[in-house]
Amino acid sequence: MKPKLILMFTLNDVTVPDAQEYFEMVKDLDVDYYGFKEIGLPEKEMKKLCDSIHSIGKEAFIEVVEYDEDKIIEPAKQAVKLGFDYLMGTIYYPSVMEIVNNSNLKYYPFCGKIYDRPSVLDGTIEEIAEDAKRIEAAGADGFDILAYRYKYPEKVDTLVKRLVSEINVPIVSAGSINSFERLQATEDQGAWGFTIGGAFFDKKFVPEGSYRDNVKAVLNKLKG
């Protein structure tokens, strides 16, 4: 099964200020999901973009790259308030799960040891898998796996395949998928979905092409 593309209107872990304009450029394409970060846009513009995504029959992700509980609660409440479909990222806390359980949000937290910004994933494969099982048992709907930000890049394939084989909820490979080689590897690893944000703005797939050309190139690769 082909993985799902979650197109993120983000660059360097921040929503781009003209995200709405970029959405208009690609909204007719066969993108599976759209998303953006909790920082970079005023709340009114976040709501407008989320509503625009819904207006074409698609679902919206908000990704929160925060690690402290007190910095996650408000973005989680904001995700509910603005009508997002998925809350992705954050360290798992029962308090966040409680917010999600009282809403229509689906929750895809991180697992493993996460630190820095841009984020780094640390820990052994065994530790990450056990952490994912613990969080899945607590009610998580899926996981935001920072596969290509893993501290041990030579073990990315093994890590993702292990999680896919042992976890029963969707695995999203997020961050630094910036080449057709990594795109193919993500498919081979069996991830349910993946995010691309900065690589589209940086034109990593079609260097001489437009933003739209880069999105189309990835969609065409998925169809191939």
CYANA upper distance limits for C-alpha pairs under 8 A (distance plus 0.5 A):
  1 MET  CA    190 GLY  CA      8.35
  2 LYS  CA    187 GLU  CA      6.88
  2 LYS  CA    192 TRP  CA      8.28
  2 LYS  CA    222 LEU  CA      7.02
  3 PRO  CA    186 THR  CA      8.32
  3 PRO  CA    187 GLU  CA      6.52
  3 PRO  CA    190 GLY  CA      7.96
  3 PRO  CA    191 ALA  CA      6.65
  3 PRO  CA    192 TRP  CA      5.47
  3 PRO  CA    193 GLY  CA      5.04
  3 PRO  CA    194 PHE  CA      7.33
  3 PRO  CA    222 LEU  CA      8.33
  4 LYS  CA     32 ASP  CA      6.36
  4 LYS  CA     33 TYR  CA      8.10
  4 LYS  CA    192 TRP  CA      6.76
  4 LYS  CA    193 GLY  CA      4.69
  4 LYS  CA    194 PHE  CA      6.76
  5 LEU  CA     31 VAL  CA      6.79
  5 LEU  CA     32 ASP  CA      5.96
  5 LEU  CA     33 TYR  CA      6.80
  5 LEU  CA    193 GLY  CA      6.40
  5 LEU  CA    194 PHE  CA      5.99
  5 LEU  CA    195 THR  CA      6.54
  5 LEU  CA    196 ILE  CA      7.95
  6 ILE  CA     31 VAL  CA      7.85
  6 ILE  CA     32 ASP  CA      6.78
  6 ILE  CA     33 TYR  CA      5.09
  6 ILE  CA     34 TYR  CA      5.71
  6 ILE  CA     35 GLY  CA      7.08
  6 ILE  CA     61 PHE  CA      8.43
  6 ILE  CA    193 GLY  CA      7.54
  6 ILE  CA    194 PHE  CA      6.47
  6 ILE  CA    195 THR  CA      5.19
  6 ILE  CA    196 ILE  CA      7.14
  7 LEU  CA     31 VAL  CA      7.68
  7 LEU  CA     32 ASP  CA      8.48
  7 LEU  CA     33 TYR  CA      6.74
  7 LEU  CA     34 TYR  CA      5.21
  7 LEU  CA     35 GLY  CA      6.55
  7 LEU  CA    195 THR  CA      6.37
  7 LEU  CA    196 ILE  CA      5.96
  7 LEU  CA    197 GLY  CA      6.68
  8 MET  CA     34 TYR  CA      6.37
  8 MET  CA     35 GLY  CA      5.15
  8 MET  CA     36 PHE  CA      5.53
  8 MET  CA     37 LYS  CA      8.50
  8 MET  CA    195 THR  CA      6.94
  8 MET  CA    196 ILE  CA      6.30
  8 MET  CA    197 GLY  CA      4.96
  8 MET  CA    198 GLY  CA      8.49
  9 PHE  CA     15 THR  CA      6.20
  9 PHE  CA     16 VAL  CA      6.68
  9 PHE  CA     19 ALA  CA      6.13
  9 PHE  CA     22 TYR  CA      7.99
  9 PHE  CA     23 PHE  CA      8.36
  9 PHE  CA     34 TYR  CA      8.28
  9 PHE  CA     35 GLY  CA      6.91
  9 PHE  CA     36 PHE  CA      5.68
  9 PHE  CA     37 LYS  CA      8.42
  9 PHE  CA    197 GLY  CA      6.18
  9 PHE  CA    198 GLY  CA      8.39
 10 THR  CA     14 VAL  CA      5.69
 10 THR  CA     15 THR  CA      4.65
 10 THR  CA     16 VAL  CA      5.90
 10 THR  CA     19 ALA  CA      8.43
 10 THR  CA     36 PHE  CA      6.35
 10 THR  CA     37 LYS  CA      7.22
 10 THR  CA    197 GLY  CA      5.59
 10 THR  CA    198 GLY  CA      6.54
 11 LEU  CA     15 THR  CA      6.84
 11 LEU  CA     16 VAL  CA      6.81
 11 LEU  CA    197 GLY  CA      6.64
 11 LEU  CA    198 GLY  CA      5.02
 11 LEU  CA    201 PHE  CA      7.81
 12 ASN  CA    118 PRO  CA      7.59
 12 ASN  CA    198 GLY  CA      7.18
 13 ASP  CA     37 LYS  CA      7.43
 13 ASP  CA     65 VAL  CA      8.27
 13 ASP  CA    117 ARG  CA      8.31
 13 ASP  CA    118 PRO  CA      7.24
 14 VAL  CA     36 PHE  CA      8.34
 14 VAL  CA     37 LYS  CA      6.37
 14 VAL  CA     38 GLU  CA      8.26
 14 VAL  CA     39 ILE  CA      6.22
 14 VAL  CA     40 GLY  CA      5.92
 15 THR  CA     19 ALA  CA      7.42
 15 THR  CA     36 PHE  CA      6.18
 15 THR  CA     37 LYS  CA      5.83
 15 THR  CA     38 GLU  CA      7.93
 15 THR  CA     39 ILE  CA      6.62
 15 THR  CA     40 GLY  CA      5.14
 15 THR  CA     41 LEU  CA      7.05
 16 VAL  CA     40 GLY  CA      6.75
 16 VAL  CA     41 LEU  CA      8.09
 17 PRO  CA     40 GLY  CA      6.79
 17 PRO  CA     41 LEU  CA      6.65
 18 ASP  CA     22 TYR  CA      7.18
 19 ALA  CA     23 PHE  CA      6.70
 19 ALA  CA     49 LEU  CA      8.30
 20 GLN  CA     24 GLU  CA      6.85
 20 GLN  CA     49 LEU  CA      6.45
 21 GLU  CA     25 MET  CA      7.01
 22 TYR  CA     26 VAL  CA      7.25
 23 PHE  CA     27 LYS  CA      6.15
 25 MET  CA    212 ARG  CA      7.06
 26 VAL  CA    212 ARG  CA      6.64
 26 VAL  CA    215 VAL  CA      8.30
 27 LYS  CA     31 VAL  CA      8.24
 27 LYS  CA     56 ILE  CA      8.07
 29 LEU  CA    216 LYS  CA      8.04
 30 ASP  CA    219 LEU  CA      7.86
 31 VAL  CA    219 LEU  CA      7.90
 32 ASP  CA     58 LYS  CA      7.67
 33 TYR  CA     58 LYS  CA      6.56
 33 TYR  CA     59 GLU  CA      6.13
 33 TYR  CA     60 ALA  CA      6.73
 33 TYR  CA     61 PHE  CA      7.93
 34 TYR  CA     53 ILE  CA      7.51
 34 TYR  CA     58 LYS  CA      7.97
 34 TYR  CA     59 GLU  CA      7.20
 34 TYR  CA     60 ALA  CA      5.73
 34 TYR  CA     61 PHE  CA      6.73
 35 GLY  CA     60 ALA  CA      5.76
 35 GLY  CA     61 PHE  CA      4.77
 35 GLY  CA     62 ILE  CA      6.03
 35 GLY  CA     63 GLU  CA      7.85
 36 PHE  CA     61 PHE  CA      7.07
 36 PHE  CA     62 ILE  CA      5.79
 36 PHE  CA     63 GLU  CA      6.69
 37 LYS  CA     62 ILE  CA      5.99
 37 LYS  CA     63 GLU  CA      5.35
 37 LYS  CA     64 VAL  CA      6.47
 37 LYS  CA     65 VAL  CA      8.42
 38 GLU  CA     62 ILE  CA      6.92
 38 GLU  CA     63 GLU  CA      7.01
 38 GLU  CA     64 VAL  CA      6.34
 38 GLU  CA     75 PRO  CA      7.19
 41 LEU  CA     45 GLU  CA      6.57
 41 LEU  CA     46 MET  CA      6.54
 42 PRO  CA     46 MET  CA      6.80
 43 GLU  CA     47 LYS  CA      6.69
 44 LYS  CA     48 LYS  CA      6.83
 45 GLU  CA     49 LEU  CA      6.68
 46 MET  CA     50 CYS  CA      6.60
 46 MET  CA     82 LEU  CA      8.16
 47 LYS  CA     51 ASP  CA      6.55
 47 LYS  CA     82 LEU  CA      6.01
 47 LYS  CA     83 GLY  CA      8.30
 48 LYS  CA     52 SER  CA      6.59
 49 LEU  CA     53 ILE  CA      6.75
 50 CYS  CA     54 HIS  CA      6.94
 50 CYS  CA     60 ALA  CA      6.73
 50 CYS  CA     82 LEU  CA      7.90
 50 CYS  CA     83 GLY  CA      7.78
 50 CYS  CA     84 PHE  CA      7.18
 51 ASP  CA     55 SER  CA      6.56
 51 ASP  CA     83 GLY  CA      8.49
 52 SER  CA     56 ILE  CA      7.40
 53 ILE  CA     57 GLY  CA      7.44
 53 ILE  CA     58 LYS  CA      6.09
 53 ILE  CA     59 GLU  CA      6.99
 53 ILE  CA     60 ALA  CA      6.95
 54 HIS  CA     58 LYS  CA      5.65
 54 HIS  CA     59 GLU  CA      6.48
 54 HIS  CA     60 ALA  CA      7.80
 59 GLU  CA     84 PHE  CA      8.02
 59 GLU  CA     85 ASP  CA      6.43
 59 GLU  CA     86 TYR  CA      8.44
 60 ALA  CA     84 PHE  CA      5.94
 60 ALA  CA     85 ASP  CA      5.90
 60 ALA  CA     86 TYR  CA      6.91
 61 PHE  CA     84 PHE  CA      6.72
 61 PHE  CA     85 ASP  CA      6.61
 61 PHE  CA     86 TYR  CA      5.15
 61 PHE  CA     87 LEU  CA      6.50
 61 PHE  CA     88 MET  CA      7.19
 62 ILE  CA     79 ALA  CA      7.44
 62 ILE  CA     84 PHE  CA      7.27
 62 ILE  CA     86 TYR  CA      6.77
 62 ILE  CA     87 LEU  CA      5.73
 62 ILE  CA     88 MET  CA      6.48
 63 GLU  CA     87 LEU  CA      6.53
 63 GLU  CA     88 MET  CA      4.98
 63 GLU  CA     89 GLY  CA      5.81
 63 GLU  CA     90 THR  CA      8.33
 64 VAL  CA     72 ILE  CA      7.97
 64 VAL  CA     75 PRO  CA      7.73
 64 VAL  CA     87 LEU  CA      7.97
 64 VAL  CA     88 MET  CA      6.83
 64 VAL  CA     89 GLY  CA      5.60
 64 VAL  CA     90 THR  CA      6.10
 65 VAL  CA     89 GLY  CA      6.30
 65 VAL  CA     90 THR  CA      6.13
 65 VAL  CA    117 ARG  CA      8.39
 65 VAL  CA    119 SER  CA      8.23
 66 GLU  CA     71 LYS  CA      6.92
 66 GLU  CA     72 ILE  CA      6.72
 66 GLU  CA     89 GLY  CA      8.18
 66 GLU  CA     90 THR  CA      5.83
 66 GLU  CA     91 ILE  CA      7.58
 67 TYR  CA     71 LYS  CA      7.83
 67 TYR  CA     72 ILE  CA      7.81
 67 TYR  CA     90 THR  CA      6.35
 67 TYR  CA     91 ILE  CA      5.75
 67 TYR  CA    114 ILE  CA      8.09
 67 TYR  CA    115 TYR  CA      7.98
 68 ASP  CA     72 ILE  CA      7.01
 68 ASP  CA     91 ILE  CA      7.92
 69 GLU  CA     73 ILE  CA      6.91
 69 GLU  CA     91 ILE  CA      8.26
 69 GLU  CA     93 TYR  CA      7.32
 70 ASP  CA     74 GLU  CA      8.21
 71 LYS  CA     75 PRO  CA      8.01
 72 ILE  CA     76 ALA  CA      6.63
 72 ILE  CA     90 THR  CA      7.24
 72 ILE  CA     96 VAL  CA      7.95
 73 ILE  CA     77 LYS  CA      6.78
 73 ILE  CA     95 SER  CA      8.02
 73 ILE  CA     96 VAL  CA      6.71
 74 GLU  CA     78 GLN  CA      6.56
 75 PRO  CA     79 ALA  CA      6.60
 76 ALA  CA     80 VAL  CA      7.10
 76 ALA  CA     87 LEU  CA      7.67
 76 ALA  CA     96 VAL  CA      7.25
 76 ALA  CA     99 ILE  CA      7.56
 76 ALA  CA    100 VAL  CA      8.22
 77 LYS  CA     81 LYS  CA      6.70
 77 LYS  CA     99 ILE  CA      7.36
 78 GLN  CA     82 LEU  CA      6.51
 79 ALA  CA     83 GLY  CA      6.71
 79 ALA  CA     84 PHE  CA      5.91
 79 ALA  CA     87 LEU  CA      7.38
 79 ALA  CA    105 LEU  CA      8.43
 80 VAL  CA     84 PHE  CA      6.75
 80 VAL  CA    100 VAL  CA      8.34
 80 VAL  CA    103 SER  CA      7.03
 80 VAL  CA    104 ASN  CA      8.12
 80 VAL  CA    105 LEU  CA      7.27
 84 PHE  CA    105 LEU  CA      7.28
 85 ASP  CA    104 ASN  CA      7.35
 85 ASP  CA    105 LEU  CA      5.53
 85 ASP  CA    106 LYS  CA      6.80
 86 TYR  CA    105 LEU  CA      5.75
 86 TYR  CA    106 LYS  CA      5.19
 86 TYR  CA    107 TYR  CA      6.42
 86 TYR  CA    108 TYR  CA      7.77
 87 LEU  CA    105 LEU  CA      7.05
 87 LEU  CA    106 LYS  CA      6.64
 87 LEU  CA    107 TYR  CA      5.45
 87 LEU  CA    108 TYR  CA      6.60
 87 LEU  CA    109 PRO  CA      8.15
 88 MET  CA    107 TYR  CA      6.56
 88 MET  CA    108 TYR  CA      5.06
 88 MET  CA    109 PRO  CA      6.00
 88 MET  CA    110 PHE  CA      8.28
 88 MET  CA    143 PHE  CA      8.12
 88 MET  CA    144 ASP  CA      6.73
 89 GLY  CA    108 TYR  CA      6.71
 89 GLY  CA    109 PRO  CA      4.96
 89 GLY  CA    110 PHE  CA      5.71
 89 GLY  CA    143 PHE  CA      8.40
 89 GLY  CA    144 ASP  CA      6.24
 90 THR  CA    109 PRO  CA      5.85
 90 THR  CA    110 PHE  CA      6.42
 91 ILE  CA    109 PRO  CA      6.57
 91 ILE  CA    110 PHE  CA      6.11
 91 ILE  CA    111 CYS  CA      7.63
 91 ILE  CA    114 ILE  CA      8.28
 92 TYR  CA     96 VAL  CA      7.59
 92 TYR  CA     97 MET  CA      8.12
 92 TYR  CA    109 PRO  CA      6.31
 92 TYR  CA    110 PHE  CA      7.41
 92 TYR  CA    111 CYS  CA      8.17
 92 TYR  CA    135 ILE  CA      7.71
 93 TYR  CA     97 MET  CA      6.96
 94 PRO  CA     98 GLU  CA      6.63
 95 SER  CA     99 ILE  CA      7.10
 96 VAL  CA    100 VAL  CA      6.85
 97 MET  CA    101 ASN  CA      6.50
 97 MET  CA    107 TYR  CA      8.10
 97 MET  CA    139 GLY  CA      8.06
 97 MET  CA    140 ALA  CA      8.22
 98 GLU  CA    102 ASN  CA      6.92
 99 ILE  CA    103 SER  CA      7.24
100 VAL  CA    104 ASN  CA      7.54
100 VAL  CA    105 LEU  CA      6.04
100 VAL  CA    106 LYS  CA      7.36
100 VAL  CA    107 TYR  CA      7.30
101 ASN  CA    105 LEU  CA      8.13
106 LYS  CA    140 ALA  CA      8.26
106 LYS  CA    141 ASP  CA      6.27
106 LYS  CA    142 GLY  CA      8.47
107 TYR  CA    140 ALA  CA      6.13
107 TYR  CA    141 ASP  CA      5.78
107 TYR  CA    142 GLY  CA      7.00
107 TYR  CA    143 PHE  CA      8.37
108 TYR  CA    140 ALA  CA      6.73
108 TYR  CA    141 ASP  CA      6.31
108 TYR  CA    142 GLY  CA      4.95
108 TYR  CA    143 PHE  CA      4.83
108 TYR  CA    144 ASP  CA      6.07
109 PRO  CA    140 ALA  CA      7.71
109 PRO  CA    142 GLY  CA      7.65
109 PRO  CA    143 PHE  CA      5.73
109 PRO  CA    144 ASP  CA      6.02
110 PHE  CA    114 ILE  CA      8.07
110 PHE  CA    143 PHE  CA      6.37
110 PHE  CA    144 ASP  CA      5.42
110 PHE  CA    145 ILE  CA      6.56
110 PHE  CA    146 LEU  CA      8.31
111 CYS  CA    128 ILE  CA      6.67
111 CYS  CA    131 ASP  CA      6.46
111 CYS  CA    132 ALA  CA      6.05
111 CYS  CA    135 ILE  CA      8.27
111 CYS  CA    143 PHE  CA      7.62
111 CYS  CA    144 ASP  CA      7.92
111 CYS  CA    145 ILE  CA      7.45
112 GLY  CA    121 LEU  CA      7.09
112 GLY  CA    122 ASP  CA      6.88
112 GLY  CA    123 GLY  CA      6.64
112 GLY  CA    127 GLU  CA      7.28
112 GLY  CA    128 ILE  CA      4.95
112 GLY  CA    129 ALA  CA      8.34
112 GLY  CA    131 ASP  CA      6.59
112 GLY  CA    132 ALA  CA      7.96
113 LYS  CA    121 LEU  CA      6.24
113 LYS  CA    122 ASP  CA      5.43
113 LYS  CA    123 GLY  CA      6.41
113 LYS  CA    128 ILE  CA      8.20
114 ILE  CA    119 SER  CA      6.93
114 ILE  CA    120 VAL  CA      6.10
114 ILE  CA    121 LEU  CA      5.41
114 ILE  CA    122 ASP  CA      6.82
115 TYR  CA    119 SER  CA      6.04
115 TYR  CA    120 VAL  CA      5.97
115 TYR  CA    121 LEU  CA      7.54
116 ASP  CA    120 VAL  CA      6.62
119 SER  CA    146 LEU  CA      8.23
119 SER  CA    149 ARG  CA      7.44
120 VAL  CA    146 LEU  CA      7.77
120 VAL  CA    149 ARG  CA      5.73
120 VAL  CA    150 TYR  CA      6.58
120 VAL  CA    151 LYS  CA      7.08
121 LEU  CA    146 LEU  CA      6.53
121 LEU  CA    147 ALA  CA      8.04
121 LEU  CA    149 ARG  CA      6.31
121 LEU  CA    150 TYR  CA      5.05
121 LEU  CA    151 LYS  CA      6.44
122 ASP  CA    150 TYR  CA      6.60
122 ASP  CA    151 LYS  CA      5.99
122 ASP  CA    152 TYR  CA      8.41
123 GLY  CA    127 GLU  CA      6.49
123 GLY  CA    128 ILE  CA      6.78
124 THR  CA    128 ILE  CA      6.75
125 ILE  CA    129 ALA  CA      6.56
125 ILE  CA    159 LEU  CA      6.21
125 ILE  CA    162 ARG  CA      8.45
126 GLU  CA    130 GLU  CA      6.64
127 GLU  CA    131 ASP  CA      6.60
128 ILE  CA    132 ALA  CA      6.66
129 ALA  CA    133 LYS  CA      6.77
129 ALA  CA    162 ARG  CA      7.88
129 ALA  CA    163 LEU  CA      6.56
129 ALA  CA    166 GLU  CA      8.24
130 GLU  CA    134 ARG  CA      6.76
131 ASP  CA    135 ILE  CA      6.77
132 ALA  CA    136 GLU  CA      6.42
132 ALA  CA    143 PHE  CA      8.28
132 ALA  CA    163 LEU  CA      8.41
132 ALA  CA    167 ILE  CA      7.87
133 LYS  CA    137 ALA  CA      6.60
133 LYS  CA    167 ILE  CA      7.19
134 ARG  CA    138 ALA  CA      6.96
135 ILE  CA    139 GLY  CA      7.15
135 ILE  CA    140 ALA  CA      6.51
136 GLU  CA    140 ALA  CA      5.32
136 GLU  CA    141 ASP  CA      7.68
136 GLU  CA    142 GLY  CA      8.02
136 GLU  CA    167 ILE  CA      8.14
136 GLU  CA    169 VAL  CA      8.05
140 ALA  CA    169 VAL  CA      8.47
141 ASP  CA    169 VAL  CA      6.50
141 ASP  CA    170 PRO  CA      7.77
142 GLY  CA    169 VAL  CA      5.35
142 GLY  CA    170 PRO  CA      5.13
142 GLY  CA    171 ILE  CA      6.38
142 GLY  CA    172 VAL  CA      8.06
143 PHE  CA    169 VAL  CA      8.01
143 PHE  CA    170 PRO  CA      6.94
143 PHE  CA    171 ILE  CA      5.59
143 PHE  CA    172 VAL  CA      6.48
144 ASP  CA    171 ILE  CA      7.06
144 ASP  CA    172 VAL  CA      5.62
144 ASP  CA    173 SER  CA      6.83
144 ASP  CA    174 ALA  CA      6.71
145 ILE  CA    171 ILE  CA      7.30
145 ILE  CA    172 VAL  CA      6.35
145 ILE  CA    173 SER  CA      5.50
145 ILE  CA    174 ALA  CA      6.30
146 LEU  CA    150 TYR  CA      6.83
146 LEU  CA    173 SER  CA      6.50
146 LEU  CA    174 ALA  CA      5.59
146 LEU  CA    175 GLY  CA      6.43
147 ALA  CA    156 VAL  CA      6.39
147 ALA  CA    159 LEU  CA      8.23
147 ALA  CA    160 VAL  CA      7.49
147 ALA  CA    173 SER  CA      6.24
147 ALA  CA    174 ALA  CA      7.14
147 ALA  CA    175 GLY  CA      7.79
148 TYR  CA    153 PRO  CA      7.27
148 TYR  CA    156 VAL  CA      7.27
148 TYR  CA    173 SER  CA      8.42
148 TYR  CA    174 ALA  CA      8.13
148 TYR  CA    175 GLY  CA      6.83
148 TYR  CA    176 SER  CA      6.22
148 TYR  CA    177 ILE  CA      7.51
149 ARG  CA    153 PRO  CA      8.01
149 ARG  CA    175 GLY  CA      7.35
149 ARG  CA    176 SER  CA      7.53
150 TYR  CA    156 VAL  CA      7.32
152 TYR  CA    156 VAL  CA      7.62
155 LYS  CA    159 LEU  CA      6.58
156 VAL  CA    160 VAL  CA      6.74
157 ASP  CA    161 LYS  CA      6.58
157 ASP  CA    185 ALA  CA      8.09
157 ASP  CA    189 GLN  CA      6.71
158 THR  CA    162 ARG  CA      6.47
159 LEU  CA    163 LEU  CA      6.84
160 VAL  CA    164 VAL  CA      6.57
160 VAL  CA    189 GLN  CA      6.58
160 VAL  CA    190 GLY  CA      8.21
160 VAL  CA    191 ALA  CA      7.69
161 LYS  CA    165 SER  CA      6.58
161 LYS  CA    189 GLN  CA      5.78
161 LYS  CA    190 GLY  CA      7.18
161 LYS  CA    191 ALA  CA      8.48
162 ARG  CA    166 GLU  CA      6.70
163 LEU  CA    167 ILE  CA      6.02
163 LEU  CA    171 ILE  CA      8.09
164 VAL  CA    168 ASN  CA      8.08
164 VAL  CA    170 PRO  CA      8.41
164 VAL  CA    171 ILE  CA      7.15
164 VAL  CA    189 GLN  CA      8.33
164 VAL  CA    190 GLY  CA      7.00
164 VAL  CA    191 ALA  CA      7.11
170 PRO  CA    191 ALA  CA      7.87
170 PRO  CA    192 TRP  CA      5.88
170 PRO  CA    193 GLY  CA      8.08
171 ILE  CA    191 ALA  CA      5.82
171 ILE  CA    192 TRP  CA      5.80
171 ILE  CA    193 GLY  CA      7.04
172 VAL  CA    191 ALA  CA      6.53
172 VAL  CA    192 TRP  CA      6.38
172 VAL  CA    193 GLY  CA      5.08
172 VAL  CA    194 PHE  CA      5.47
172 VAL  CA    195 THR  CA      7.85
173 SER  CA    186 THR  CA      7.83
173 SER  CA    191 ALA  CA      7.05
173 SER  CA    193 GLY  CA      6.81
173 SER  CA    194 PHE  CA      5.01
173 SER  CA    195 THR  CA      7.05
174 ALA  CA    194 PHE  CA      6.02
174 ALA  CA    195 THR  CA      5.45
174 ALA  CA    196 ILE  CA      7.84
175 GLY  CA    195 THR  CA      6.94
175 GLY  CA    196 ILE  CA      7.27
175 GLY  CA    197 GLY  CA      8.42
176 SER  CA    196 ILE  CA      7.95
176 SER  CA    199 ALA  CA      7.93
177 ILE  CA    182 ARG  CA      6.20
177 ILE  CA    183 LEU  CA      6.84
177 ILE  CA    195 THR  CA      8.00
177 ILE  CA    196 ILE  CA      6.80
177 ILE  CA    199 ALA  CA      7.72
178 ASN  CA    182 ARG  CA      7.30
178 ASN  CA    183 LEU  CA      8.17
178 ASN  CA    196 ILE  CA      8.10
178 ASN  CA    199 ALA  CA      5.66
178 ASN  CA    204 LYS  CA      6.42
178 ASN  CA    205 PHE  CA      7.81
179 SER  CA    183 LEU  CA      6.76
179 SER  CA    204 LYS  CA      6.95
179 SER  CA    205 PHE  CA      6.73
180 PHE  CA    184 GLN  CA      6.56
180 PHE  CA    205 PHE  CA      7.54
180 PHE  CA    218 VAL  CA      8.29
180 PHE  CA    221 LYS  CA      8.48
181 GLU  CA    185 ALA  CA      6.65
182 ARG  CA    186 THR  CA      6.50
183 LEU  CA    187 GLU  CA      6.94
184 GLN  CA    188 ASP  CA      6.69
185 ALA  CA    189 GLN  CA      6.50
186 THR  CA    190 GLY  CA      7.12
186 THR  CA    191 ALA  CA      6.68
186 THR  CA    194 PHE  CA      8.20
187 GLU  CA    191 ALA  CA      6.84
196 ILE  CA    200 PHE  CA      7.40
197 GLY  CA    201 PHE  CA      7.50
198 GLY  CA    202 ASP  CA      6.49
199 ALA  CA    203 LYS  CA      6.42
199 ALA  CA    204 LYS  CA      5.79
199 ALA  CA    205 PHE  CA      8.08
200 PHE  CA    204 LYS  CA      6.89
200 PHE  CA    205 PHE  CA      7.90
200 PHE  CA    211 TYR  CA      6.46
200 PHE  CA    214 ASN  CA      6.29
200 PHE  CA    215 VAL  CA      7.05
201 PHE  CA    211 TYR  CA      6.63
202 ASP  CA    207 PRO  CA      8.41
203 LYS  CA    207 PRO  CA      5.38
203 LYS  CA    208 GLU  CA      8.01
203 LYS  CA    209 GLY  CA      7.53
203 LYS  CA    210 SER  CA      7.81
203 LYS  CA    211 TYR  CA      7.14
203 LYS  CA    214 ASN  CA      6.60
204 LYS  CA    214 ASN  CA      7.99
205 PHE  CA    214 ASN  CA      6.04
205 PHE  CA    217 ALA  CA      7.32
205 PHE  CA    218 VAL  CA      7.98
206 VAL  CA    210 SER  CA      8.17
206 VAL  CA    213 ASP  CA      7.27
206 VAL  CA    214 ASN  CA      5.87
206 VAL  CA    217 ALA  CA      7.78
209 GLY  CA    213 ASP  CA      5.96
209 GLY  CA    214 ASN  CA      7.13
210 SER  CA    214 ASN  CA      6.89
211 TYR  CA    215 VAL  CA      7.01
212 ARG  CA    216 LYS  CA      6.64
213 ASP  CA    217 ALA  CA      6.61
214 ASN  CA    218 VAL  CA      7.07
215 VAL  CA    219 LEU  CA      6.86
216 LYS  CA    220 ASN  CA      6.47
217 ALA  CA    221 LYS  CA      6.69
218 VAL  CA    222 LEU  CA      6.81
219 LEU  CA    223 LYS  CA      6.88
220 ASN  CA    224 GLY  CA      6.67
